Amino acid sequence: MSDQHIDPAGNTQQFRAFAQRSEQESAATAKKSPVLPIIAVVLAVAIIGVAAFLLLR
């Protein structure tokens, strides 16, 4: 038969480790810099501008 004793401290420690890991992962994703999307938008506008200039010339 299986052991009927469940260690509540083990579950609490596992939950705390899970909660801390989740907070660290969410903090890491929240710290991403918006520089890459800004560069992408600027490049897209520049490409569209060059294409429009060449088509209207």
PDB file as gemmi writes it, atoms N, CA and C in Angstrom:
CRYST1    1.000    1.000    1.000  90.00  90.00  90.00 P 1                      
ATOM      1  N   MET A   1       0.837  -1.182   0.000  1.00  0.00           N  
ATOM      2  CA  MET A   1       0.000   0.000   0.000  1.00  0.00           C  
ATOM      3  C   MET A   1       0.885   1.250   0.000  1.00  0.00           C  
ATOM      4  N   SER A   2       0.338   2.302  -0.513  1.00  0.00           N  
ATOM      5  CA  SER A   2       1.100   3.545  -0.541  1.00  0.00           C  
ATOM      6  C   SER A   2       1.060   4.234   0.815  1.00  0.00           C  
ATOM      7  N   ASP A   3       2.013   5.087   1.033  1.00  0.00           N  
ATOM      8  CA  ASP A   3       2.101   5.824   2.290  1.00  0.00           C  
ATOM      9  C   ASP A   3       1.006   6.889   2.323  1.00  0.00           C  
ATOM     10  N   GLN A   4       0.209   6.919   3.363  1.00  0.00           N  
ATOM     11  CA  GLN A   4      -0.886   7.876   3.476  1.00  0.00           C  
ATOM     12  C   GLN A   4      -0.435   9.223   4.019  1.00  0.00           C  
ATOM     13  N   HIS A   5       0.804   9.306   4.480  1.00  0.00           N  
ATOM     14  CA  HIS A   5       1.312  10.558   5.034  1.00  0.00           C  
ATOM     15  C   HIS A   5       1.777  11.480   3.906  1.00  0.00           C  
ATOM     16  N   ILE A   6       1.189  12.665   3.813  1.00  0.00           N  
ATOM     17  CA  ILE A   6       1.586  13.661   2.825  1.00  0.00           C  
ATOM     18  C   ILE A   6       2.289  14.785   3.560  1.00  0.00           C  
ATOM     19  N   ASP A   7       3.472  15.118   3.120  1.00  0.00           N  
ATOM     20  CA  ASP A   7       4.260  16.162   3.769  1.00  0.00           C  
ATOM     21  C   ASP A   7       3.800  17.533   3.280  1.00  0.00           C  
ATOM     22  N   PRO A   8       3.088  18.304   4.103  1.00  0.00           N  
ATOM     23  CA  PRO A   8       2.631  19.615   3.656  1.00  0.00           C  
ATOM     24  C   PRO A   8       3.773  20.588   3.420  1.00  0.00           C  
ATOM     25  N   ALA A   9       4.883  20.429   4.129  1.00  0.00           N  
ATOM     26  CA  ALA A   9       6.020  21.318   3.922  1.00  0.00           C  
ATOM     27  C   ALA A   9       6.622  21.113   2.540  1.00  0.00           C  
ATOM     28  N   GLY A  10       6.637  19.898   2.061  1.00  0.00           N  
ATOM     29  CA  GLY A  10       7.160  19.619   0.728  1.00  0.00           C  
ATOM     30  C   GLY A  10       6.319  20.286  -0.342  1.00  0.00           C  
ATOM     31  N   ASN A  11       5.012  20.225  -0.200  1.00  0.00           N  
ATOM     32  CA  ASN A  11       4.135  20.884  -1.160  1.00  0.00           C  
ATOM     33  C   ASN A  11       4.308  22.395  -1.111  1.00  0.00           C  
ATOM     34  N   THR A  12       4.459  22.945   0.095  1.00  0.00           N  
ATOM     35  CA  THR A  12       4.639  24.385   0.235  1.00  0.00           C  
ATOM     36  C   THR A  12       5.956  24.818  -0.400  1.00  0.00           C  
ATOM     37  N   GLN A  13       7.004  24.050  -0.175  1.00  0.00           N  
ATOM     38  CA  GLN A  13       8.298  24.391  -0.761  1.00  0.00           C  
ATOM     39  C   GLN A  13       8.247  24.302  -2.287  1.00  0.00           C  
ATOM     40  N   GLN A  14       7.561  23.298  -2.797  1.00  0.00           N  
ATOM     41  CA  GLN A  14       7.436  23.170  -4.241  1.00  0.00           C  
ATOM     42  C   GLN A  14       6.644  24.339  -4.820  1.00  0.00           C  
ATOM     43  N   PHE A  15       5.581  24.746  -4.128  1.00  0.00           N  
ATOM     44  CA  PHE A  15       4.785  25.866  -4.606  1.00  0.00           C  
ATOM     45  C   PHE A  15       5.601  27.161  -4.582  1.00  0.00           C  
ATOM     46  N   ARG A  16       6.343  27.377  -3.516  1.00  0.00           N  
ATOM     47  CA  ARG A  16       7.157  28.591  -3.429  1.00  0.00           C  
ATOM     48  C   ARG A  16       8.202  28.624  -4.540  1.00  0.00           C  
ATOM     49  N   ALA A  17       8.819  27.484  -4.810  1.00  0.00           N  
ATOM     50  CA  ALA A  17       9.806  27.424  -5.889  1.00  0.00           C  
ATOM     51  C   ALA A  17       9.134  27.714  -7.229  1.00  0.00           C  
ATOM     52  N   PHE A  18       7.938  27.181  -7.437  1.00  0.00           N  
ATOM     53  CA  PHE A  18       7.200  27.433  -8.667  1.00  0.00           C  
ATOM     54  C   PHE A  18       6.836  28.902  -8.787  1.00  0.00           C  
ATOM     55  N   ALA A  19       6.356  29.511  -7.701  1.00  0.00           N  
ATOM     56  CA  ALA A  19       5.945  30.913  -7.728  1.00  0.00           C  
ATOM     57  C   ALA A  19       7.135  31.824  -7.996  1.00  0.00           C  
ATOM     58  N   GLN A  20       8.262  31.552  -7.377  1.00  0.00           N  
ATOM     59  CA  GLN A  20       9.448  32.374  -7.604  1.00  0.00           C  
ATOM     60  C   GLN A  20       9.940  32.237  -9.034  1.00  0.00           C  
ATOM     61  N   ARG A  21       9.907  31.019  -9.557  1.00  0.00           N  
ATOM     62  CA  ARG A  21      10.338  30.797 -10.935  1.00  0.00           C  
ATOM     63  C   ARG A  21       9.417  31.534 -11.897  1.00  0.00           C  
ATOM     64  N   SER A  22       8.113  31.510 -11.662  1.00  0.00           N  
ATOM     65  CA  SER A  22       7.168  32.193 -12.523  1.00  0.00           C  
ATOM     66  C   SER A  22       7.379  33.702 -12.487  1.00  0.00           C  
ATOM     67  N   GLU A  23       7.644  34.261 -11.307  1.00  0.00           N  
ATOM     68  CA  GLU A  23       7.882  35.701 -11.188  1.00  0.00           C  
ATOM     69  C   GLU A  23       9.153  36.102 -11.928  1.00  0.00           C  
ATOM     70  N   GLN A  24      10.187  35.282 -11.834  1.00  0.00           N  
ATOM     71  CA  GLN A  24      11.440  35.596 -12.507  1.00  0.00           C  
ATOM     72  C   GLN A  24      11.279  35.526 -14.020  1.00  0.00           C  
ATOM     73  N   GLU A  25      10.527  34.546 -14.508  1.00  0.00           N  
ATOM     74  CA  GLU A  25      10.320  34.420 -15.943  1.00  0.00           C  
ATOM     75  C   GLU A  25       9.505  35.586 -16.475  1.00  0.00           C  
ATOM     76  N   SER A  26       8.474  35.998 -15.751  1.00  0.00           N  
ATOM     77  CA  SER A  26       7.654  37.109 -16.214  1.00  0.00           C  
ATOM     78  C   SER A  26       8.427  38.416 -16.143  1.00  0.00           C  
ATOM     79  N   ALA A  27       9.291  38.567 -15.154  1.00  0.00           N  
ATOM     80  CA  ALA A  27      10.112  39.772 -15.053  1.00  0.00           C  
ATOM     81  C   ALA A  27      11.121  39.822 -16.202  1.00  0.00           C  
ATOM     82  N   ALA A  28      11.637  38.672 -16.588  1.00  0.00           N  
ATOM     83  CA  ALA A  28      12.603  38.632 -17.681  1.00  0.00           C  
ATOM     84  C   ALA A  28      11.948  38.997 -19.003  1.00  0.00           C  
ATOM     85  N   THR A  29      10.723  38.581 -19.225  1.00  0.00           N  
ATOM     86  CA  THR A  29      10.048  38.923 -20.467  1.00  0.00           C  
ATOM     87  C   THR A  29       9.565  40.362 -20.461  1.00  0.00           C  
ATOM     88  N   ALA A  30       9.306  40.931 -19.301  1.00  0.00           N  
ATOM     89  CA  ALA A  30       8.833  42.310 -19.222  1.00  0.00           C  
ATOM     90  C   ALA A  30       9.959  43.306 -19.444  1.00  0.00           C  
ATOM     91  N   LYS A  31      11.206  42.890 -19.280  1.00  0.00           N  
ATOM     92  CA  LYS A  31      12.340  43.795 -19.400  1.00  0.00           C  
ATOM     93  C   LYS A  31      12.860  43.913 -20.824  1.00  0.00           C  
ATOM     94  N   LYS A  32      12.185  43.336 -21.789  1.00  0.00           N  
ATOM     95  CA  LYS A  32      12.659  43.417 -23.157  1.00  0.00           C  
ATOM     96  C   LYS A  32      12.588  44.858 -23.652  1.00  0.00           C  
ATOM     97  N   SER A  33      13.589  45.237 -24.387  1.00  0.00           N  
ATOM     98  CA  SER A  33      13.691  46.600 -24.876  1.00  0.00           C  
ATOM     99  C   SER A  33      12.826  46.795 -26.124  1.00  0.00           C  
ATOM    100  N   PRO A  34      12.196  47.952 -26.259  1.00  0.00           N  
ATOM    101  CA  PRO A  34      11.366  48.209 -27.449  1.00  0.00           C  
ATOM    102  C   PRO A  34      12.184  48.695 -28.643  1.00  0.00           C  
ATOM    103  N   VAL A  35      13.500  48.576 -28.587  1.00  0.00           N  
ATOM    104  CA  VAL A  35      14.350  49.095 -29.654  1.00  0.00           C  
ATOM    105  C   VAL A  35      14.134  48.320 -30.955  1.00  0.00           C  
ATOM    106  N   LEU A  36      14.041  47.023 -30.890  1.00  0.00           N  
ATOM    107  CA  LEU A  36      13.896  46.209 -32.100  1.00  0.00           C  
ATOM    108  C   LEU A  36      12.612  46.537 -32.865  1.00  0.00           C  
ATOM    109  N   PRO A  37      11.437  46.626 -32.222  1.00  0.00           N  
ATOM    110  CA  PRO A  37      10.242  47.009 -32.980  1.00  0.00           C  
ATOM    111  C   PRO A  37      10.342  48.417 -33.576  1.00  0.00           C  
ATOM    112  N   ILE A  38      10.982  49.333 -32.870  1.00  0.00           N  
ATOM    113  CA  ILE A  38      11.132  50.696 -33.392  1.00  0.00           C  
ATOM    114  C   ILE A  38      12.009  50.686 -34.646  1.00  0.00           C  
ATOM    115  N   ILE A  39      13.086  49.931 -34.609  1.00  0.00           N  
ATOM    116  CA  ILE A  39      13.965  49.829 -35.777  1.00  0.00           C  
ATOM    117  C   ILE A  39      13.210  49.201 -36.950  1.00  0.00           C  
ATOM    118  N   ALA A  40      12.405  48.194 -36.677  1.00  0.00           N  
ATOM    119  CA  ALA A  40      11.639  47.532 -37.738  1.00  0.00           C  
ATOM    120  C   ALA A  40      10.654  48.505 -38.385  1.00  0.00           C  
ATOM    121  N   VAL A  41       9.994  49.324 -37.580  1.00  0.00           N  
ATOM    122  CA  VAL A  41       9.038  50.297 -38.124  1.00  0.00           C  
ATOM    123  C   VAL A  41       9.765  51.349 -38.965  1.00  0.00           C  
ATOM    124  N   VAL A  42      10.891  51.834 -38.469  1.00  0.00           N  
ATOM    125  CA  VAL A  42      11.658  52.839 -39.224  1.00  0.00           C  
ATOM    126  C   VAL A  42      12.126  52.263 -40.556  1.00  0.00           C  
ATOM    127  N   LEU A  43      12.613  51.034 -40.549  1.00  0.00           N  
ATOM    128  CA  LEU A  43      13.048  50.403 -41.797  1.00  0.00           C  
ATOM    129  C   LEU A  43      11.883  50.206 -42.763  1.00  0.00           C  
ATOM    130  N   ALA A  44      10.730  49.799 -42.254  1.00  0.00           N  
ATOM    131  CA  ALA A  44       9.563  49.607 -43.111  1.00  0.00           C  
ATOM    132  C   ALA A  44       9.153  50.929 -43.758  1.00  0.00           C  
ATOM    133  N   VAL A  45       9.146  52.001 -42.985  1.00  0.00           N  
ATOM    134  CA  VAL A  45       8.786  53.314 -43.533  1.00  0.00           C  
ATOM    135  C   VAL A  45       9.810  53.746 -44.577  1.00  0.00           C  
ATOM    136  N   ALA A  46      11.077  53.501 -44.319  1.00  0.00           N  
ATOM    137  CA  ALA A  46      12.115  53.870 -45.284  1.00  0.00           C  
ATOM    138  C   ALA A  46      11.971  53.083 -46.581  1.00  0.00           C  
ATOM    139  N   ILE A  47      11.692  51.800 -46.478  1.00  0.00           N  
ATOM    140  CA  ILE A  47      11.530  50.970 -47.681  1.00  0.00           C  
ATOM    141  C   ILE A  47      10.315  51.422 -48.481  1.00  0.00           C  
ATOM    142  N   ILE A  48       9.225  51.708 -47.798  1.00  0.00           N  
ATOM    143  CA  ILE A  48       8.023  52.183 -48.483  1.00  0.00           C  
ATOM    144  C   ILE A  48       8.294  53.529 -49.146  1.00  0.00           C  
ATOM    145  N   GLY A  49       9.031  54.393 -48.456  1.00  0.00           N  
ATOM    146  CA  GLY A  49       9.364  55.686 -49.015  1.00  0.00           C  
ATOM    147  C   GLY A  49      10.218  55.568 -50.261  1.00  0.00           C  
ATOM    148  N   VAL A  50      11.221  54.713 -50.236  1.00  0.00           N  
ATOM    149  CA  VAL A  50      12.073  54.510 -51.404  1.00  0.00           C  
ATOM    150  C   VAL A  50      11.273  53.917 -52.556  1.00  0.00           C  
ATOM    151  N   ALA A  51      10.405  52.956 -52.256  1.00  0.00           N  
ATOM    152  CA  ALA A  51       9.580  52.345 -53.300  1.00  0.00           C  
ATOM    153  C   ALA A  51       8.645  53.384 -53.908  1.00  0.00           C  
ATOM    154  N   ALA A  52       8.028  54.223 -53.101  1.00  0.00           N  
ATOM    155  CA  ALA A  52       7.138  55.254 -53.622  1.00  0.00           C  
ATOM    156  C   ALA A  52       7.906  56.265 -54.477  1.00  0.00           C  
ATOM    157  N   PHE A  53       9.098  56.641 -54.032  1.00  0.00           N  
ATOM    158  CA  PHE A  53       9.921  57.579 -54.791  1.00  0.00           C  
ATOM    159  C   PHE A  53      10.266  56.995 -56.168  1.00  0.00           C  
ATOM    160  N   LEU A  54      10.654  55.725 -56.188  1.00  0.00           N  
ATOM    161  CA  LEU A  54      11.028  55.097 -57.464  1.00  0.00           C  
ATOM    162  C   LEU A  54       9.824  54.933 -58.383  1.00  0.00           C  
ATOM    163  N   LEU A  55       8.663  54.656 -57.833  1.00  0.00           N  
ATOM    164  CA  LEU A  55       7.476  54.480 -58.661  1.00  0.00           C  
ATOM    165  C   LEU A  55       6.961  55.810 -59.221  1.00  0.00           C  
ATOM    166  N   LEU A  56       7.094  56.861 -58.467  1.00  0.00           N  
ATOM    167  CA  LEU A  56       6.560  58.169 -58.889  1.00  0.00           C  
ATOM    168  C   LEU A  56       7.573  58.985 -59.693  1.00  0.00           C  
ATOM    169  N   ARG A  57       8.765  58.495 -59.823  1.00  0.00           N  
ATOM    170  CA  ARG A  57       9.800  59.227 -60.542  1.00  0.00           C  
ATOM    171  C   ARG A  57       9.629  59.154 -62.002  1.00  0.00           C  
TER     172      ARG A  57                                                      
END                                                                             
